[in-house]
Amino acid sequence: MRQSNLYVILFAIGLTVVFGGALSLTSVGLKPLQDKQVELDTKKKILGAVMDISTIEDPNEILNIYNERVQSTVVDINGNVVDKDEKGNAVVAEKVNIQKNYKLDKEERLYPVFTFLNESGNVEAYIFPTFGAGLWDWISGYVAFGNDLNTVMGIAFDHKGETPGLGARITEATIQQRYVGKEIFNKQGELVSITMVKGEGHTGLSQHQVDGMSGATITGKGVNVMLASYLECYSAFIQKTKSQQTASL
Amino acid sequence: MSTEVAEVEEQAVALKVKEPAEPLLSKRRRRIVSDPLNEDNPITVQVLGICSALAVTVQFKPTMIMSIAVIFVIVFSNLITSLMRNIIPNRIRIIVQLAIIATLVTLVSEVLKAYSYDMYKILGAYVGLIITNCIVMGRLEAFAMANKPYDSILDGFGSGFGYAWIILVVAFFRELFGGGTVFVGTPLEFDVYGSIGGLLGTPLQTNGIMVDSIGAFMLLGIIIWIQRTKNGYVEH
């Protein structure tokens, strides 16, 4: 009886229903917790671009800092604020999936902008999410600019599968520190972005170059392309904000 | 004479307990747990589960979480398979075993994502790969399909810990030589190279090869070498 076709089929169906049911129950039950974790992770990355949060252990404290000090909007490629998507739902900057947007045409993407306020409520930094391709898989970054929208205040890279010890070094503080103080506009006011050069140990680099990572040239190129293309996309917003700043002076 | 008495007593005990029930931790059962730790170790003797032993052992903490996940999956899949062993149709038994493992692994992965997202990001892909870890399926097919639930749980613990201690040793040394630290991310975190460098006045250079999978291969080879020399194990 245990070998009959009917028994085998019924057994397989029963097994699928029981295991499938158990899995979907867990998935539904854990969804709220998982969503909260993803949200916390995003906020950690955003804050990580402007301040050192590695010493803060309590997730609620990070969320508190975020709620107090960070404001967010979403803009399109022309720098105009986007409130609602095509279906009329409100667009929340933290919920914008950068990876999904990366696959769209540049003109159709949503570009979240996070502003970091100082204690008296003035804008201290603008934070732009960026996304691109490394050597093996995606890389991403949150770039923070000072109030002048030119000088890098901080940068936080992330990656999925870069080689440990080589390309994966972009997540290390020593690499990210190289970007701090660099500028993305040249003296003529043209957008030149910041380029990671090939090889390591260079001196006398310009304001638009950072020292490279030995053995990780392709990851470095990926970072360069990512920064250049996203900064280009944000340039309309940057120009707009700059002219508003001069107008309000 | 006293040894004779002891032997007779042992035989008597063995005869007596055979009828009602085997003791909870009889000699045979202790061997089920202890064999995979050393003489029949899944990694160093059976050379199974090498892929994950290479992939997750760059640092100690993720390795620990991976070990716990593997022990959980192996114990419970052994238990479930053993409970169902008399109703599983022989012709689809491998698929049934896979379904059991895959369900448990997905559970682990979901729980990890909800409670330890940082670990999920590091281990995510590899936790999924427990499904293809030959140790787990090997135990189901070789042991749980033919043994009672309690023995199968013991066997699961044996093989799980046998896997765990090897990859933990590998991870410890890879982190020490590759990163210059021990136990990063745990309360015991200590920057070994930094401290020694501070004493000597010059920073110590970490060994990049240990961060690569090659480092894990070398360490595994050394462990196998030491173990086989000690146990006098020879390939047949």
Interface residues (C-beta under 8 A of the other chain):
Chain A: R2 Q3 Y7 V8 F11 A12 L15 T16 F19 A22 L23 T26 S27 L30 L33 Q34 Q37 V38 L40 D41 T163 P164 G165
Chain B: V58 I87 I88 P89 N90 R91 I92 I95 V96 A99 I100 T103 T106 L107 E110 V111 K113 A114 Y115 Y117 D118 Y120 K121 G178 G208 V211 D212
